[in-house]
Amino acid sequence: MRITIVIGPFYPVPPVLGGAVEKVHLLLAGAYRAAGHEVTIISRRYKNFSDDEVVDGIRHIRIRSTDRSSSLAVNLVLDFIYAVRVACALPPADVTITNAFFLPLVLPHRRAGKIYVQVGRYPKGQMWLYCRADRLQAVSRAVGQAIARQVPRLKRKIAVIPYAIPDRYFSKPADTRREPVVLYVGRIAREKGIELLIEGFARLRRHDWRLRIVGPHAVAQGGDGVEYFGQLQALARQRGVDCEFLGPIFDQDALIGEYQRGGVFVYPSLAEAGESLGLAPLEAMATGCAAIVSDLRCFDDYIEDGVTGLRFDHRSADPADALAVQLARLIGSLEFLQHVAAAGRDMAGNFRTSVIARRMLDDFASLLAPADSEGAAR
């Protein structure tokens, strides 16, 4: 197969500016190439990266674009301009995969082949735009159900296939020695519930534990900017929380090291219509770090409360207290913490690269098969 992957307009590949989705696509591209397929990745032009090169058997085409703006309207305009440029440069393919907003509207089928739209965020009424697509890849059941609910006629085009976790996350035993650290990894943005994490941690009153926050606050990298970052730092000081803000970590091995050192991972997202799957908790679980998440439906695919992880009610009258209770359960019992961590690691194994790549390739093949032999959409 000739497989083209088109990344959105704001992050380059290799993902030197971060971007979890970009990392996953590069990872899967390597698996497709190893399986004998011809793979091209199209991403934004960046600094001294070549406009057209082959690396590890994968062709990279880079298209002129720019950084993300703080304005949604501006970002949509930038996305459209990028989409038109990509459509003009697109090589012939059997399947073209993309998560760009406007690209499925302008892709020429004769060169793109089957148009495969990755829906990596909770849909907000825009799915009707993608009637030209041959497949809508929902990265969680919650996303797939939302697409079908919003545009019922697209239900037959939906396949639920999640993101992949690199094998390197599973490289060390789950019982690796860990620090007394509650860890968060993700964008420093209001919808992520970081204030709630700081407040909940403060209520633990466990001075033998520390809070460590990893992620970008810059608007161009998806954060909410310097002012919000300063508010979080001030809140931690006011509440007497021993909190380290490490900034973004783009090197994968360094990030894995943080997960492996952390005692408990917390992802307190409040984004009811923003989260799609939640990749960071899965990454933490793969390293053997016990995870606590909010009660968003996107976590249903891998968090069974009290078994593979813990959940807290972020909609309660006092969500910080609900989080503190769950933190206390894990921190207060080493046996329970280790049990949850081991079960979570086993669950994360279902998201290994080899597993997800096989599911993707099988789905591509089903789209390319004669119409009367294609099975029902998953």
N, C-alpha and C positions, 0 to 999 in steps of 0.2 A: 504493500500500500504506500501511496504518497500522502504523508500526513503533514499538514501545516498547522502550526500553533501560533495564533496572533494574540500577543499580550496587549493590555490596555495602554493608553498613551503616556502614562506618568512614571513608569518604572522600567529601567533597562534590564536586560539579561546578558551576562550574569547579574544576579540581583545584588549589586553592590550598594544599593540604597535600601535594602530590605525588601519586603513584600512577600508574605507567606504564599500567596497564590503563584507568584512568579517562581518561587523556589520549587513548588510542587510541579509546575509545568516543565521546568528544566529537568527535574528528577524523572518524570514520566517520559520525557523525550528520550532520555538515555535508555530507558527500558524498551521503548518502541524500537529504537535503533538496534539495540542488542538482539531484538527479536527478528531483525532482518528487514525492517521497513525504512523507507526514505523519509527523513524528518527535516523540516524547516521551521525555525522559530523566527517570528517577526516581532520586534520590540522597538522601543524608542531609541533614537540616536543619542549617544551620551559620550561627552569628552573625547578621548582618543580611541574609543572602540571603532573597529572597522565597520564600514557601511555594509560590507558583504564578505563573509568569511566562513570557513568550515572549521569547526572545533570538535574534536572527538567524534567525527563522522556526522555531526549535525550542522546543517547550514544555518547561519544567522544573517538575516537581513534587518537592517536598522533604518527606521524612518524618522524624519525630523519631527520633533515634538518639544514639549517644555514641561516645567514643573507644575504640580497641582496648585490651583488657586484656592483661596478661602471662600470663593463665591461659587455656588453650585451652577449658576447660569453660565459663568465663564468656563467652568470645567466641561459643561455640555458642549459649548462651542468648540473648545479645544479637542474634545473627543470626536466631534463630527469632522473637523478638518483632518485630523489624524486618520479617521476611517476612510476618507476619500483618497488620501495619499496611499494608504495600504492597499485599497482596492486596485489602484493603478499599478502597484508593484507586485501584486500577488502572483506567485508561480503556479503552474498547473498542479492540482492536487485531487486526490480522491475524497479526502475529508479535510475540512478546515474547522479547527476548534478556536473559539474566541470567548473572552469575557468582556470585550469592549461593548459599550452601550449601543452605539450607532452602527457598528460594522455589519451586523447581520442584515441591515436594511439596504446596504449598498454593495454587498459582495456579489459578484457575478457567478452564478451557478456553473457556468461552463468552465470556469477556471478553479473555482473553490471546491467543486464536487459537492459532497454532502455538507450542509452548513450545520455545525454542531455547537450550540450555544451553551456555555457553562454558566449556570445561574448560581453564583457564589454569594449572593446576598438575598435576604428575604424580599420577595417581589412586592412592589408598591404600586401595582396597577398598570405597569408598563408592558406586561407580557404579551398583550395583543399586538404589539409592534413586531413580534417575532413569528408571525404566521408563516413566513418564508422558510423558517428554519426546519431542518429535517429531524433534529433531536434537541430537546431541552434537558441538559444534564443538571438535575437538582442534587446538590451536595449533601442533602439530608432529607429525611421523610417529611419533616415540617415544611421545608421549602417546596417539595414536590406537591404536597397537599394544598399549599397556598396557591401555587400556579393553577392547579386543577380547579380550585374553588373560584379563582378570579376569572379564568378563561376556560370554561369546561371543554370547549372544542379542541383544546390543546392537550387534553389528558392522554391521548394515545401516543403523543410524541415525547412524553416524559420518561426519563430513566433516572432512578436514584442511585448514583454512584458517588461515594464521598471522596474527599481529598486523601492523598497518600502520605504515609510517614516513612522517612528514610530509614534504612536498616541500621544506620549508625546510631540512632536513638536507642536501639536495643543492645548496644555493644557491651555494656557492663552489667554484671549481676544486679538484680533488684535490691539486694541487701547491702549495696555500696554504702560506706559510712557517710552519714549526712549531717549537715550543720543544723542548729536550732534556728532555722530561717523559714519564715512564711514568704513565699515567692509569688510575684505577679509578673507575667510577660505579656506585653501587648501595647497597643497605642495608648498614649496618655491623652485620653479624650473623655469628656463628661459622660458619654453613654456607657463607658466601661465600668462605672461604679467604683472608681478608685477612692473617692471620699468615704464611701461606705466601708471599704476595706480598711482604711486608716482608722475610722471610728470603731469598727468591730474589733480590730486588733488592740486598740487602746483599752477596750473593756475587758480584755483577757487579764490584764495586769500581770503578765508573765514577763518579768524583766530578764529572764534567761533566754528569751527568744527575740529575734529581730525581724523586721520587715524589709524586704528587698524588692524594689520595683524596677523592672527593665523595660525600656521601650522609648520611642521617639515622641517628643512633644511638638516638634516643628509642624506647622500647617502643611508644608510641602510633603511631609511623610505621613500625613493622616492624623496628626495630633491636633490639639486645640490651642496651641500657641504658648508663648512665654508667660502671658498673664495667668492663664489657668495653671501652668506648671508652678508658678510662684505661689498661687493659692494653696496648692497641695502641700508644698514645702512648709508654708506657714501653718497649715492645719496640723501637720505632723509635729511641729514644734509646740504648738499650743496644747496638744493632747499628750505631750511627753513621750511620743513614740520614737523608738530607735529605728529610723527608717533611712535606708540607702536608696538614692535614685541613681542608677547606673547609666541611664541613657540607653540609646539603641545599641544592640549587639548584632552586627550583620554577619559576622563570621560564624558559620554553622557549628564548628567544633567548640568554639567558645560558648555559644548558646547552650549546646548540649551539656557542657560542663556546669553551667548555672543550674540547669534542671537536675543534674545528678547530685549537686550539693544541697539543693533545697530539701527541707524537711516536709513541708506541705505546700501545695500549689493552690492558689485561689484565683478564680476567674469570676468576679462578681458583676458581670455585664447586666445592664439595665435595658439593653436595646431590644425591646419587644419585637420590633420590625426591622432589625438591623443585622443581628447575628444569623449566620446560615448553618454552620456546624460547630464552630469553635475549635480551631486547629491547635491553639496553644495548650488547652487541657489535655488533648490527645498526645501531644508531644511530651508533656510532663509525665503522663501515665506510661508512655512507652519506656521512659527511663526508670520507672519504678517509683515515681513520686506520687503520693496520694493526693487526689484532687478534690477540691470543693468548688461547686459552681452554683450560680443562681438557678431559679426554677424556670428558665426559658425552655420551650419545647424543643429547640434545636439540639439540646443535650440528651434528649431521649434515646438517641441512637447508640449511646455508649455509656451513659451514667445511670446505673440502677442504684437508687439511694440506699446507702448503708452496705452496699456490696462492692461495686466497682468504683465508687466514689461517694461523696456526700453532696446533698443539695440543701439550699436554704431558701426560705420564702422572701424574695426581694420585694414582694408586694405587701408584706405585713405592715402593721402599724409601726413596728420598730424593727426594720430589717437589719440594722447594725447589731442588735441583740441576737436576732436569729442567726446571723453569721458567727457571732462570738460563741454561741452555744455549740455550733458544729465544729468550730476550731478547737474548742475545749475538749470535745469528744475525741478528736484525733490526737491532740497533744497530750491529753491526760492518760492515754493508754497506748503504750508501745505495741502491744500485741494486736490491738484493733487497727492501729495505723499500718502495721506490716501486712495484716490481712487485706485491708482495702487496697494497699499499694500493689500487692501481688495479683489480686483479682483485676485491678485496673490495667496492669501490664498485659495480662492475658487478653483482655478485651481489645487493647490497642493493637495486638497482633493481627486482628482482622483488617487493619488499615495499612498493613505493610505495602511497600511499593510493588512487590511482585504480585500481590493479590489484586490490587487496584488496577495495575497495568493490564493484567489479563482480562479483567472485567471490561475495561475500556476497549481493548482490541476486539474482544468478542462482540461488543456493541457496534463498533465500526463495521465489522464484518456483516452483522445482521442488516445494517443500513444499505450495504453495497450488494447484498444478495438480491436475487429476483423478488419482485414484490409479493408473489404468491407463496414464497418460502419464508418470509420474515415472520418471526413469532410476534406474539402480542408484546407491546411495550411494557417494560418493567416499571 
